[in-house]
Amino acid sequence: MGILTTLILLPLAGAVFILFIPAKNSAWIRRTALAATAAVLGTAGALVYCFDPTQPYLQFVEKVPWIASFNVWYFVGVDGLSLGLVFLTALLGLLACVASFTIERRQKEYFIFYLILMAGMLGTFLAQDLFLFYNFWEIVLVPMYFLIGIWGGPKREYAAIKLFLYTLAGSVLMLVGILALYFHAAPHTFDMVELAKTSRGFDLPLQMFLFLAFFLAFAIKVPIFPFHTWLPDAHVEAPTPISVLLAGVLLKMGGYGFLRISFPFFPEAARTFAYPLMVLGVINIIYGACVAMAQEDFKKMIAYSSVSHMGFVLVGLASLNLTGWNGAILEMFNHGIITGGMFLLVGVLYDRAHTRELSRFGGIAAPMPVYAFFLTVFSLASLGLPGLSGFVGEFLSLLGAFAAAPTMTMIAAGGLILTAGYFLYIIQRVLLGPLNPEAVPYPEINRREIFTLVPLLAITLVVGIFPELVLRFQETAVTVLMHIVRRG
Amino acid sequence: MNSALDLQFVFPEVILLVCALGSLMGGVMAPRKKLLGFLALLGIVSAGLLLPLSSQAGSMFFSRMLVNDPFSVFFRQLLLIISGLVVLLSMGYEGLENEDSGEYYFFLLLMTISMMLAVSSTHLLLMYIALETVSIISYLVAGYDKRDKYSSEAGIKYFIFGALSTGILLYGVTLIYGLFGTLDLTVIVQHLPAAGTPQQGAFFLALLLIFAGLGFKCSLVPFHMWTPDVYQGAPTPVAAFFSIGPKAMGFALLLRVFTQHFSWGTFNGTTAALVIAALTMTVGNIMALTQTHIKRLLGYSTIAQAGYIFAGAALGTAAGNQAVLIYLFIYTVMNVGAFGAVIALGNTQKSRYIEDYVGLYKRDPVTAVALTVCLLSLAGIPPLAGFLAKFTILAAIVDAKHIPLAVVLVINSVVALYYYARLIKNMFFEEPSSPSPLPSKPPALQVLLILCVLANIFIGLWPQPLIDWLTCLFLPSN
């Protein structure tokens, strides 16, 4: 059994183990979940360590026949496009697991669903067979539905079903696309490496049809305006750790889909659709920022900031050049780290105040100076302050985009001002100003909460100064991929 | 002509008949009625064990009335599995205990025999007789719960609709006889090219009438109206049986008549068949959205499922036919599990509405998990078996290049998720009004629920054996 299979099976093994622990024994349930997620992170760390960044192709490949009649394989592998996301999933998986210790109701089921979710997310990034990919892609939905529906806020049922239906609607059309691909390939196969080679030769109308079939699935996950409406609901209702994974990992599945499938499979269609995609990205940036600015709910504001940030990813991808793509992939990683931290911080405050209304905070920096420090750093990283990681990704994305579409890029860059606007507004309304009388009894951020934030903060700082640390893993793969997409 | 071989072929049916009669007599004489269920199970298992022997007997029996082909082998196996599962359901259904359960199992086994004969026949007359036998017994068992007025209503309703539809079928059969002078499908196919233009119209009409008759059994739109009413009124195990047994038989006969011997193209019916498939799934799903009665909900859900299955049959391709068989098999384990959970709750709570499922997870976790797995499987969520079933159908549709139908199907599965998820939401998301755990279930039901959950997971994760089994069956003939 290879390292990648271990990575997928570890959380599942943890889930099965928890199944046999009595529900009352919450200490052992937590310990098992923590052990499983820590083992995942350890394995992911070993993976990064053993990964050869000079190699553009899939590494640690495992290929076993699964359903021979349909030529379906259990085929997993990792390359520069997915490595960062796998590590991100493992890291946020552990930190969100620690953050989940505040969950008090029905812990047993919570951690079982949580670990299944982990396995699904990791599998999505590792699968190299479209059938397997689709399986993992959908598996993610079911635990997500339960996690939001059972442990969420007051409107959780509505949010859970909306998320489930929205994302399913997108992915079922992808299934039609997958099958169309399968039957157009000779011999019929779901092998993504083989399919990418075959489908490049398709004529433009077919490529465009298939591109659009996949587009909806990815667009809903990213989410691209106007398919984003599930996101604020899901985020506001989800418990804090699930919000972290939702923003940190699930949104990346959409961007990853574009990189792994849409662009390499249908390069001609990708070039045709590049400009519309760029426009959509710019709309995401501006629209997300404007809506975020108008929010009264802290969490909803961060949710809309995700919409805005994913716009930078899209703009970078649509630039169809090396700089833009490197920026987009880096931005996905950074956004996972920073927004994960932001959601954790919202959770910290919510646990104390039991509200997220910005108007009910104010002057919190006085009783909670350490919290204020973290919130300030993560806000500054999120608004793109040079020296912190958020800046590098956004800058590279825009730099790439400028070469492709200068006008659009100028509008997009305007979004940065809006972003700075609402993040500074957050700092002002939450931390500064006269102390809100309700806020006095709030205890300072505790050690467990600090533990979940420190690794994210460290990565934010280090990547901000040495982006090459992350970039070097993806550069070779991106260069090869770009070559393919450019040449068609 | 060899009467020994003839007997060898129908030996499983004979065993079933013996057990059926034993059950009928046992119902009068046996001191412990509970044992009758085991007698029925014994008959079904031994019939299943005898099937391989039966299929070695040759290819044609009883003057070409019965045939032994991969198709009949598959459906005889499937029907035995179905009745075995339904016997388990019935053993776990407490409404039957004080009734004359001897007669009940007698009827059940008799229906099984008739269905097995129907699927192994290529002769329209025998098909009709078997179908009529199944129908008449169906009316009896649908109204089995004599004290319940809904049950009586179900019996009457099924009778009226059923009598009409078999009448229509018989009319089609007589037309065929008038045209060709025989009812043997294999012979008719040989005469087919010779039929002149005036006869073509009559032939078309005859096939249309036969389709209508079979469409009733499969609850295809527009012959579906009876389904929710009958399911609602009939005793739950009987409703479960209707949703899989006669349906499997109906699809078997549809495939036999319209894809094996004739084709949809024979009477320019390809487009019409595709439209009916699309309509069936859409109507079923949209009607299910607003249902509050659990059995009506499942009734409409089975209509939608019939639409998916029929989509495979409407293609008329080998891949489509194979997908239908796979779907029918998986559909059996999904639907039996769902009905099993309904029985489990109905036994103690007399629950009829989906509000009664609120907080079920707290009160009876096994039933809640089993129902959830079966519903997600019905919704086609990977990696459960139902996804594989839908996937094979969808693959056959895309392969045949009917992309609009494929899109209709996938959109339908999103719509369907809404009402399945609503039930799951009730069970898991909400707190029960009274937190006391439910009394324990009959063991037969517990076994059945666990079996269905495992089957749904294992077939989903490892479907190759199922596919191999079908391929093995069909490879020699192709």
Boltz contact constraints between the chains, C-beta under 6 A:
constraints:
  - contact:
      token1: [A, 67]
      token2: [B, 463]
      max_distance: 6.0
  - contact:
      token1: [A, 67]
      token2: [B, 464]
      max_distance: 6.0
  - contact:
      token1: [A, 69]
      token2: [B, 467]
      max_distance: 6.0
  - contact:
      token1: [A, 135]
      token2: [B, 382]
      max_distance: 6.0
  - contact:
      token1: [A, 135]
      token2: [B, 383]
      max_distance: 6.0
  - contact:
      token1: [A, 138]
      token2: [B, 381]
      max_distance: 6.0
  - contact:
      token1: [A, 138]
      token2: [B, 382]
      max_distance: 6.0
  - contact:
      token1: [A, 149]
      token2: [B, 429]
      max_distance: 6.0
  - contact:
      token1: [A, 150]
      token2: [B, 429]
      max_distance: 6.0
  - contact:
      token1: [A, 157]
      token2: [B, 425]
      max_distance: 6.0
  - contact:
      token1: [A, 157]
      token2: [B, 429]
      max_distance: 6.0
  - contact:
      token1: [A, 161]
      token2: [B, 421]
      max_distance: 6.0
  - contact:
      token1: [A, 168]
      token2: [B, 414]
      max_distance: 6.0
  - contact:
      token1: [A, 168]
      token2: [B, 417]
      max_distance: 6.0
  - contact:
      token1: [A, 169]
      token2: [B, 414]
      max_distance: 6.0
  - contact:
      token1: [A, 172]
      token2: [B, 410]
      max_distance: 6.0
  - contact:
      token1: [A, 172]
      token2: [B, 414]
      max_distance: 6.0
  - contact:
      token1: [A, 176]
      token2: [B, 406]
      max_distance: 6.0
  - contact:
      token1: [A, 176]
      token2: [B, 410]
      max_distance: 6.0
  - contact:
      token1: [A, 179]
      token2: [B, 395]
      max_distance: 6.0
  - contact:
      token1: [A, 179]
      token2: [B, 398]
      max_distance: 6.0
  - contact:
      token1: [A, 180]
      token2: [B, 398]
      max_distance: 6.0
  - contact:
      token1: [A, 183]
      token2: [B, 398]
      max_distance: 6.0
  - contact:
      token1: [A, 183]
      token2: [B, 399]
      max_distance: 6.0
